[in-house]
Amino acid sequence: MKFGKQKIRWITPIPDNVEDLKSIYRKLALENHPDRGGDKIKMQEINAEYSALFEELKDIHKSSRPDGPKTYRAEAATKETPEDFINICAELFKLDGLEVELCGRWLWIGGNTRQHKEALKKLGCKWSKNKEKWSWHFPEDAAWQYKGKKSWSMDRIRDRFGSERLGADDDRRSGAAALAG
């Protein structure tokens, strides 16, 4: 299958929004990362497909409104690049004992984070005292955040944006491994 000039072999079916693209990428990275016994060339192909699809889908988001359309186009174009997500995933992969959750376009990081505090700060993650988790997101994704309202609970965030997680209790090495690229 072709998507523009990029042949698509691994990311199928082709998603219709950036959140689903990131979810599919996360699963493929877990299965195919060279550090987990996967093939380096296959992972490079997956990264190239992700980059091509990201450029097309970066401003198309999954709608959380049950009575509206499935997707919507963002009012302002994102400045995020495909490499931003690929790089944070690769770095989180190196940190053992994390529980990583993808909610919309944000990563929420829990589990054994204390020993990785400085590394998480260096990656641009922010500590949320109320949620007792670290978050990572592209800066513009926080622009609409709360708008003067009370802080959202994790349950409300999950309800609004969906959630996919892999934790330390999983049979894999760590939650971060699910995001490796």
C-alpha positions as CSV (number, residue, x, y, z in Angstrom):
1,M,0.0,0.0,0.0
2,K,1.3,3.5,-0.8
3,F,0.7,6.7,1.1
4,G,2.1,9.6,-1.0
5,K,5.6,8.4,-1.9
6,Q,6.0,6.3,1.2
7,K,5.2,2.6,0.9
8,I,3.2,1.5,3.9
9,R,3.8,-2.1,5.1
10,W,3.8,-2.0,8.8
11,I,1.3,0.6,10.0
12,T,-1.9,-0.9,9.0
13,P,-4.7,-0.2,8.8
14,I,-3.8,3.5,8.1
15,P,-5.3,5.5,11.0
16,D,-7.4,8.5,10.5
17,N,-6.0,10.6,13.4
18,V,-2.7,11.3,15.1
19,E,-3.7,9.6,18.5
20,D,-4.4,6.3,16.8
21,L,-1.2,6.6,14.8
22,K,0.8,7.1,18.0
23,S,-0.9,4.1,19.5
24,I,-0.1,1.8,16.5
25,Y,3.5,3.1,16.5
26,R,3.9,2.3,20.2
27,K,2.8,-1.3,19.7
28,L,5.0,-1.8,16.7
29,A,8.0,-0.3,18.5
30,L,7.5,-2.7,21.4
31,E,7.5,-5.7,19.1
32,N,10.3,-4.6,16.7
33,H,12.8,-2.4,18.6
34,P,16.4,-3.7,18.1
35,D,17.1,-3.5,21.8
36,R,14.3,-6.1,22.3
37,G,15.5,-8.5,19.7
38,G,13.8,-6.8,16.7
39,D,15.3,-6.0,13.3
40,K,17.0,-2.6,12.9
41,I,16.0,-2.3,9.3
42,K,12.3,-3.1,10.0
43,M,12.3,-0.5,12.8
44,Q,13.8,2.1,10.5
45,E,11.0,1.3,8.0
46,I,8.4,1.7,10.8
47,N,9.9,5.0,11.8
48,A,9.8,6.2,8.1
49,E,6.2,5.2,7.8
50,Y,5.3,6.9,11.1
51,S,7.1,10.1,9.9
52,A,5.2,10.2,6.6
53,L,1.8,9.5,8.2
54,F,2.5,11.9,11.0
55,E,3.0,14.7,8.5
56,E,-0.5,14.1,7.1
57,L,-2.3,13.4,10.4
58,K,-0.5,15.7,12.9
59,D,-3.5,18.2,13.0
60,I,-6.3,15.6,12.8
61,H,-7.4,14.5,16.2
62,K,-9.8,11.9,17.7
63,S,-12.9,13.6,18.9
64,S,-14.2,12.7,22.4
65,R,-17.7,13.9,21.7
66,P,-20.1,10.9,21.3
67,D,-22.6,13.0,19.3
68,G,-20.1,14.6,16.9
69,P,-17.8,13.6,14.1
70,K,-15.1,10.9,14.8
71,T,-12.2,13.4,14.1
72,Y,-11.6,17.1,13.9
73,R,-8.8,19.3,12.5
74,A,-6.9,21.5,15.0
75,E,-7.4,25.2,14.7
76,A,-3.7,25.9,14.8
77,A,-1.1,23.7,13.1
78,T,1.2,21.8,15.4
79,K,4.9,22.4,15.5
80,E,5.6,18.9,16.7
81,T,7.7,16.7,14.5
82,P,7.6,12.9,14.2
83,E,11.0,12.8,15.7
84,D,9.7,14.4,18.9
85,F,7.6,11.3,19.7
86,I,10.2,8.8,18.4
87,N,12.9,10.4,20.5
88,I,10.9,10.5,23.8
89,C,9.9,6.9,23.2
90,A,13.5,5.8,22.6
91,E,14.7,7.6,25.8
92,L,11.9,6.2,28.0
93,F,12.7,2.8,26.7
94,K,16.1,3.0,28.6
95,L,14.4,3.6,32.0
96,D,13.3,0.5,33.8
97,G,10.2,0.1,36.0
98,L,8.0,2.8,34.4
99,E,4.3,2.6,33.7
100,V,3.6,4.7,30.6
101,E,0.2,5.7,29.6
102,L,-0.8,7.5,26.3
103,C,-3.8,9.7,26.8
104,G,-4.6,11.6,23.6
105,R,-1.2,13.2,22.7
106,W,0.1,13.3,26.2
107,L,2.3,10.7,27.9
108,W,1.7,10.1,31.7
109,I,4.5,8.3,33.4
110,G,4.2,6.5,36.8
111,G,5.7,3.5,38.4
112,N,9.2,3.5,39.7
113,T,10.0,7.1,38.7
114,R,11.9,8.3,41.8
115,Q,15.2,6.8,40.6
116,H,14.7,8.4,37.2
117,K,13.7,11.9,38.4
118,E,16.6,13.7,36.9
119,A,16.4,11.8,33.6
120,L,12.7,12.6,33.3
121,K,13.3,16.3,34.0
122,K,16.0,16.3,31.3
123,L,13.5,14.8,28.8
124,G,11.2,17.7,29.5
125,C,8.7,15.8,31.6
126,K,6.9,17.7,34.3
127,W,5.8,16.4,37.7
128,S,2.1,16.6,38.6
129,K,1.7,16.7,42.3
130,N,-2.1,16.1,42.1
131,K,-1.7,13.1,39.9
132,E,1.6,11.8,41.3
133,K,2.8,11.2,37.8
134,W,5.1,12.8,35.3
135,S,3.7,14.1,32.1
136,W,5.3,14.7,28.7
137,H,3.6,16.6,25.9
138,F,4.5,19.0,23.1
139,P,4.3,22.5,24.7
140,E,1.5,23.7,22.4
141,D,-0.7,20.8,23.7
142,A,-0.9,22.6,27.0
143,A,-2.2,25.9,25.6
144,W,-5.9,25.0,26.1
145,Q,-5.3,23.1,29.3
146,Y,-7.8,23.9,32.1
147,K,-8.3,27.5,31.1
148,G,-8.7,28.5,34.8
149,K,-10.6,25.4,35.8
150,K,-9.7,23.0,38.5
151,S,-7.1,20.4,37.7
152,W,-8.5,17.4,35.9
153,S,-8.3,13.9,37.5
154,M,-6.7,11.1,35.6
155,D,-10.1,9.5,35.3
156,R,-11.5,12.6,33.6
157,I,-8.4,12.8,31.3
158,R,-8.9,9.1,30.4
159,D,-12.6,9.6,29.7
160,R,-12.0,12.6,27.5
161,F,-8.9,11.5,25.5
162,G,-8.8,7.7,25.9
163,S,-6.0,5.8,27.4
164,E,-3.5,3.0,26.5
165,R,-1.1,1.8,29.1
166,L,1.5,-0.8,29.8
167,G,2.7,-1.1,33.3
168,A,5.4,-2.7,35.4
169,D,3.0,-5.6,36.2
170,D,2.9,-6.5,32.5
171,D,5.0,-9.4,31.4
172,R,7.3,-7.0,29.5
173,R,10.4,-5.3,30.9
174,S,8.6,-2.0,31.6
175,G,5.9,0.3,30.5
176,A,8.5,2.4,28.7
177,A,9.3,-0.5,26.5
178,A,5.9,-0.1,24.9
179,L,6.9,3.2,23.6
180,A,10.4,2.5,22.3
181,G,11.3,3.5,18.8
